[in-house]
Amino acid sequence: HKKIAKNIVKYADEGKMNTTFDLKESIKEVINPKYLNKILSRVFQAIRIVCNDEINTLKKALLNSFEYLNEGGRIAVITFHSIEDRIVKHFLKDTVIYKNSSYEIEYKANEKQFRAIGKKPIRPLESELKNNSRSRSAKLRIAIKI
């Protein structure tokens, strides 16, 4: 969304970007109120992912799993957004880690290292969603080291 980016830069140039509330206000000015919560969630999620280096941390953890698992050992990974889930899915399926969305390979094992348990991820049950609405985006993938 160019409108969001332009307004964030405008706020920063005017010296009005000092708090997360200011960030929210800059976005609020250019977004339909109907979509505000969804957009704010995505913006703050993107900031958190970058600041915490979550994608590289996930990739390192997956690669380190070889060292800690014996043959027949199981790995279970819960993801909370599609970027993470795609990384985990490909890693457990083909032992591949891509650098970016253009599928440029960053790491590929010479041979398959895991056998996925189930073709689809495990999703929260309706009963869990009622008790914990934040679990709605969670996906659990499990695999066995071979």
C-alpha positions as CSV (number, residue, x, y, z in Angstrom):
1,H,0.0,0.0,0.0
2,K,1.7,3.1,-1.3
3,K,-0.7,5.4,0.6
4,I,0.3,3.9,3.9
5,A,4.0,4.1,3.2
6,K,3.7,7.7,1.9
7,N,1.8,8.8,4.9
8,I,4.3,7.1,7.3
9,V,7.1,9.0,5.6
10,K,5.2,12.2,5.7
11,Y,4.6,11.8,9.4
12,A,8.3,11.1,9.9
13,D,9.4,14.1,7.8
14,E,7.1,16.3,9.9
15,G,8.6,15.0,13.1
16,K,5.3,13.4,14.1
17,M,6.5,9.8,14.2
18,N,7.6,9.2,17.8
19,T,5.4,6.5,19.2
20,T,3.5,3.4,18.0
21,F,0.3,5.6,18.5
22,D,1.7,8.0,15.9
23,L,2.3,5.1,13.5
24,K,-1.3,4.0,14.0
25,E,-2.6,7.5,13.4
26,S,-0.6,7.9,10.2
27,I,-2.2,4.7,8.9
28,K,-5.6,5.5,10.2
29,E,-5.6,8.7,8.0
30,V,-5.4,6.8,4.7
31,I,-7.3,3.5,5.4
32,N,-11.0,2.8,5.3
33,P,-12.0,2.2,9.0
34,K,-13.6,-1.1,7.9
35,Y,-10.1,-2.5,7.2
36,L,-8.1,-0.6,9.8
37,N,-7.7,-3.5,12.3
38,K,-6.5,-5.9,9.7
39,I,-4.1,-3.4,8.2
40,L,-2.7,-2.4,11.6
41,S,-2.2,-6.0,12.5
42,R,-0.2,-6.6,9.3
43,V,1.9,-3.5,9.7
44,F,2.8,-4.2,13.3
45,Q,3.4,-7.9,12.5
46,A,5.8,-6.9,9.7
47,I,7.7,-4.6,12.0
48,R,7.9,-7.3,14.7
49,I,9.1,-9.9,12.2
50,V,11.9,-7.6,10.9
51,C,12.9,-6.2,14.4
52,N,13.1,-9.7,15.9
53,D,14.7,-11.2,12.8
54,E,12.1,-14.0,13.1
55,I,12.6,-15.4,9.6
56,N,16.3,-16.0,10.0
57,T,15.8,-17.3,13.5
58,L,13.3,-19.8,12.3
59,K,15.6,-20.9,9.4
60,K,18.5,-21.4,11.9
61,A,16.3,-23.4,14.3
62,L,15.2,-25.7,11.5
63,L,18.8,-26.3,10.4
64,N,19.9,-26.9,14.0
65,S,17.2,-29.5,14.4
66,F,19.4,-32.0,12.5
67,E,21.9,-31.8,15.3
68,Y,19.4,-32.4,18.1
69,L,17.3,-35.2,16.5
70,N,18.2,-38.8,16.3
71,E,16.9,-40.9,13.5
72,G,13.2,-41.5,14.2
73,G,13.1,-38.3,16.3
74,R,10.1,-36.0,15.7
75,I,10.0,-32.3,15.1
76,A,6.9,-30.3,15.6
77,V,6.6,-26.6,14.6
78,I,3.7,-24.3,15.1
79,T,3.5,-21.4,12.7
80,F,1.4,-18.3,13.0
81,H,1.6,-16.7,9.5
82,S,2.0,-17.8,5.9
83,I,5.7,-16.7,5.6
84,E,6.7,-19.0,8.5
85,D,4.4,-21.8,7.3
86,R,5.8,-21.9,3.8
87,I,9.4,-22.1,5.1
88,V,8.5,-24.9,7.5
89,K,6.5,-26.8,4.9
90,H,9.2,-26.8,2.3
91,F,11.9,-27.6,4.8
92,L,10.1,-30.6,6.2
93,K,8.9,-31.8,2.8
94,D,12.1,-31.3,0.7
95,T,14.8,-30.1,3.2
96,V,14.9,-26.8,1.3
97,I,15.1,-23.3,2.6
98,Y,14.5,-20.5,0.1
99,K,16.1,-17.0,0.4
100,N,12.9,-15.2,-0.7
101,S,9.6,-15.5,-2.4
102,S,11.2,-15.9,-5.8
103,Y,12.3,-19.4,-4.7
104,E,16.0,-18.8,-4.9
105,I,17.5,-21.6,-2.8
106,E,19.5,-20.7,0.3
107,Y,19.9,-24.3,1.6
108,K,19.2,-27.7,0.2
109,A,20.2,-31.0,1.7
110,N,21.7,-33.6,-0.6
111,E,19.0,-36.0,0.4
112,K,15.6,-35.8,2.2
113,Q,16.0,-35.5,5.9
114,F,12.4,-35.7,7.2
115,R,9.2,-37.6,6.5
116,A,6.2,-35.3,7.1
117,I,3.4,-36.7,9.2
118,G,0.2,-35.8,7.3
119,K,-0.1,-33.9,4.1
120,K,-1.9,-30.9,5.7
121,P,-1.0,-29.0,8.8
122,I,-3.1,-29.5,12.0
123,R,-5.4,-26.6,12.6
124,P,-7.1,-25.6,15.9
125,L,-10.5,-27.1,16.6
126,E,-13.6,-25.1,16.8
127,S,-13.6,-25.6,20.6
128,E,-10.1,-24.2,20.9
129,L,-11.0,-21.2,18.7
130,K,-13.9,-20.4,21.0
131,N,-11.6,-20.4,24.0
132,N,-8.6,-18.8,22.2
133,S,-9.4,-16.7,19.2
134,R,-5.7,-15.9,18.7
135,S,-5.1,-19.5,17.7
136,R,-7.0,-19.0,14.5
137,S,-3.9,-18.6,12.4
138,A,-1.9,-21.4,14.1
139,K,-0.7,-24.4,12.0
140,L,1.1,-27.4,13.4
141,R,3.4,-29.4,11.2
142,I,5.1,-32.6,12.4
143,A,7.8,-34.7,10.8
144,I,10.1,-37.6,11.6
145,K,13.9,-37.5,11.0
146,I,14.8,-40.3,8.5
